[in-house]
Amino acid sequence: MDVLGRDAAREAYRVATGGAESRLVGFVPDAMIAEGVRLTGGRGHRTAYDWIADHAREIDNALRTRAEGGRPKAPFDRIVLEEE
C-alpha cells in the first residue's frame, strides 16, 4: 500500500495498491480515518498514514471490489477509485 498524499479538495488520502499491471488508485476519506483516531495535535498526517498502514488489507479489498463493480462492506464502502 502506497500513500500518494492528501487531496485537500476531496478531503481524502490518495492511495495505491498492486503491482505495475494490477495497480489501483483510490481515495480514503479523512472522515473515515477520523472516526477511529484523532487527527489533531500536529500529528494528523502521521496518524492517518499509520491508520492506512494498519488497514491496508481492508483498503486493498475495497479497491479491488470497486474495480470489479461491487460495493465494499461498511465502513470501507466510502473508499472510491480515482476514476470514479
C-alpha positions, 0 to 999 in steps of 0.5 A: 500500500502506497500513500500518494498524499492528501487531496485537500479538495476531496478531503481524502488520502490518495492511495495505491495498491498492486503491482505495475499491471494490477495497480489501483488508485483510490481515495480514503476519506479523512472522515473515515480515518477520523472516526477511529483516531484523532487527527489533531495535535500536529500529528494528523498526517502521521496518524492517518498514514499509520491508520492506512498502514494498519488497514491496508488489507481492508483498503486493498479489498475495497479497491479491488471490489470497486474495480470489479463493480461491487460495493465494499462492506461498511465502513470501507464502502466510502473508499472510491477509485480515482476514476470514479 
